[in-house]
Amino acid sequence: EAGVTQSPTHLIKTRGQQATLRCSPISGHTSVYWYQQALGLGLQFLLWYDEGEERNRGNFPPRFSGRQFPNYSSELNVNALELEDSALYLCASSLRRTSGTYEQYFGPGTRLTVT
Amino acid sequence: TQLLEQSPQFLSIQEGENLTVYCNSSSVFSSLQWYRQEPGEGPVLLVTVVTGGEVKKLKRLTFQFGDARKDSSLHITAAQPGDTGLYLCAGDFNDYKLSFGAGTTVTVRA
C-alpha cells in the first residue's frame, strides 16, 4: 500500500512569490494535516482538512492556506513568501476521527527554500 | 506554545548501551505517539499508547505511558547505529491535532 506522497521534493522561491505544495494521503484516509518544521523550531501544526473542509488551524497568518479535493488530496499555498517560511513542510494523513485515538502517517516532506 | 517537554535534547552513546528518552506534559493526553525521523525525511510512526500504565514493546524499544497519562518514556536496549535519529513524541490533547515535543537527537556510535 502506498504511503503519503508529497510533491515537489524541493522548491526554491524568491521573497514575495507564492508556493504551492501538494499531498496525496494514504488510500482510505480522509483527513490531511500540514505541519511546518523549521530549523530549531520543531513541528508546528498548520492546518487540518477532513472531507473537503478546513477543521482546525494553527497559529499561522492567513497567507498560509490550502484546500482538500474530492479525492482527499490536498494543496498548501503560501502567499507573499518571507525568508522565515523556509522549512520542511510535512503532510500527514489519518482515518477520519470519530472517537478515540487516531494515528497520523507522514509523507517525506517538501523542502521550501525562500531566497 | 509547546505543551510537551522532551528530555534530553541530545543523547550520544556507544553501540550496545541503553538509553531512555522522556516526554512530559502538565496536561492529560488522550493518546501519545512516538515517531523517529531521519534527516530530510518525514517522521515514521513507531507506536501509539492510549491507556494509562500501558507498556508496549517493539523489538529492542520499550514504550511506557504514565498512569496519569501525562508522561511517557522510550527505552532502547542495546542500541545500534541504526537507532540513530530524531525521536519525537506527539500528544493528542483531544483537540484534533498533534502537539509535538522538540525532539531528542540520538546518536549511536559504532
Interface residues (C-beta under 8 A of the other chain):
Chain A: V4 Y33 Y35 G42 L43 Q44 F45 W48 R55 N56 G58 L88 L90 A92 R97 G100 T101 Y102 E103 Q104 Y105 F106 G107 P108 G109 R111
Chain B: Q2 S30 S31 Q33 Y35 G40 E41 G42 P43 V44 L45 T48 V50 L88 A90 D92 D95 Y96 K97 L98 S99 F100 G101 A102 G103
